């Protein structure tokens, strides 16, 4: 298990804490006893709120410029994901080479600048304006691709090992709360005040994040000998080191299937957007329909960690089995969503599906944080997030083409999505069984 820097451990160094109570008290402990995690938490809280204002604002901006077809919406969703896969190897190397705190601050400032650039889009005309919005979105997400591995790799440095599960569950709840609150408020603000106000709130959120990260205290990056040769100068040696570790740790490598497996359902962002516009335009407004479905997704993500942490022991075997069961739950929920017509039932099924999705995300993160050594953690998380975003981008492109280009309806495509989650469940279960049999725990390299 990776160890924390003892100088940052809450309480007296060397103190052995009793096992954490599995409930809401864990979340209080993380926030009260771990001040640096609290700063990390508040920084993410601020920027995530702005992110969901951004999505709805950009969708409204595209509609204003006459580009709200499924292909353009699908391209926007892809550009909110694909840069993470492209930048992943470099982001992982940076997160392990330099100050993770500095990486997060610079990423926030860069995102602030690119959000401001979107205000110029209407002045450029419809076509050039859309290009500006899409390019600014891609660069904004590229900056985020550097921030997220640094954040995930930092969590074990600011909380004790027994609270890693609670910290990651709280992170997922933060994401979902901001998704729900941001989608709801973003829909209201965009509808009543326009996309300009929503984008301004997004830009301000990144500055708020910087205020919290500036006070964050993290251990310095490990001392490195001066780079020699082009492989070390370019970071290829660092990537090779991480790949070598994963080859020698097949049980750890198998964990990288979880988020990409859930990524096969990544087209749900596109589908929920189109359902909100075309099937459930509540109160006659597409912004409201989209916001309600997004809020249902966020609510499910919030409930997932709270429910499953009470039911599942935080040990490798039970966590792994819970991930497989969560794939099946999400597949069943979206299969039912594809055939129901009552809006309230559809919303409930979205909630249920994302109870499963958040469990997959949180439990796989905990397992990796416990297994991967600190010196490699940024690279491994960047690889995992890159694979997940690559999967999401690919399926989103295919679904957009299928709906607009091939004329396939939303409901049949939702059934296809449910089927891919079933396949992911089978692949996950098979991978875990094979690695347990052929790569016993003792064969994993020491962390």
MOGI-V118179 format. One record per backbone hydrogen bond with DSSP energy under -0.5 kcal/mol. NH is the residue of the N-H (numbers start at 1). CO is the residue of the C=O. Records with the same first field share a line. If there is no record, write none. Layout:
NH=CO, CO
//
This chain:
2=370
6=4
8=5
9=6
15=12
17=15
23=21
26=23
27=23
28=24
29=25
30=26
31=27
32=28
33=29
34=30
35=33
37=158
38=34
39=35
40=36
41=37
42=38
43=39
44=40
45=41
46=42
47=43
48=44
49=45
50=46
51=47
52=48
53=49
54=50
55=51
56=52
57=53
58=54
59=55
60=56
61=57
62=58
63=59
64=60
65=61
66=63
67=62
73=69
74=70
75=71
76=72
77=73
78=74
79=75
80=76, 77
81=78
82=78
84=81
85=81, 82
86=82
87=83
88=84
91=87
92=88
93=89
94=90
95=91
96=92
97=93
98=94
103=99
104=100
105=101
106=102
107=103
108=104
109=105
110=106
111=107
112=108
113=109
114=110
115=111
116=112
117=113
118=114, 115
119=116
120=117
121=118
123=120
124=120, 121
125=122
129=125
130=126
131=127
132=128
133=129
134=130
135=131
136=132
137=133
138=134
139=135
140=136
141=137
142=138
143=139
144=140
145=141
146=142, 143
147=143
148=144
149=145
150=146
151=147
152=148
153=149
154=150, 151
155=151, 152
156=152
157=154
158=154, 155
159=155
163=160
164=161
167=163
168=164
169=165
170=166
171=167
172=168
173=169
174=170
175=171
176=172
177=173
178=174
179=175
180=176
181=177
182=178
183=179
184=180
185=181
186=182
187=183
188=184
189=185
190=186
191=187
192=188
193=189
194=189, 190
198=194
199=195
200=196
201=197
202=198
203=199
204=200
205=201
206=202, 203
207=203
208=204
209=205
210=206
211=207
212=208
213=209
214=210
215=211, 212
216=213
218=216
233=229
234=230
235=231
236=231
237=231
239=235
240=236
241=237
242=238
243=239
244=240
245=241
246=242
247=243
248=244
249=245, 246
252=249
253=249
254=250
255=251, 252
256=253
257=254
258=255
260=256
261=257
262=258
263=259
264=260, 261
265=262
266=263
268=265
269=266
271=267
272=268
273=269
274=270
275=271
276=272
277=273
278=274
279=275
280=275
282=280
284=281
285=282
289=285
290=286
291=287
292=288
293=289
294=290
295=291
296=292
297=293
298=294
299=295
300=296
301=297
302=298
303=299
304=300
305=301
306=302
307=303
308=304
309=305
310=306, 307
311=307
312=308
315=313
319=315
320=316
321=317
322=318
323=319
324=320
325=321
326=322
327=323
328=324
329=325
330=326
331=327
332=328
333=329
334=330
335=331
336=332
337=333
338=334
339=336
340=336
346=342
347=343
348=344
349=345
350=346
351=347
352=348
353=349
354=350
355=351, 352
356=352
357=353
358=354
359=355
360=356
361=357
362=358
363=359
364=360
365=361
366=362
367=363
368=364
369=365
370=366
371=367
372=368
376=373
377=373, 374
378=374
380=376
381=377
382=378
383=379
384=380
385=381
386=382
387=383
388=384
389=385
390=386
391=387
392=388
393=389
394=390
395=391
396=392
397=393
398=394
399=395
400=396
401=397
402=398
403=399
404=400
405=401
406=401
408=402
413=409
414=410
415=411
416=412
417=413
418=414
419=415
420=416
421=417
422=418
423=419
424=420
425=421
426=422
427=423
428=424
429=425
430=426
431=427
432=428
433=429
434=430
435=431
436=432
437=433
438=434
439=435
443=440
444=441
//
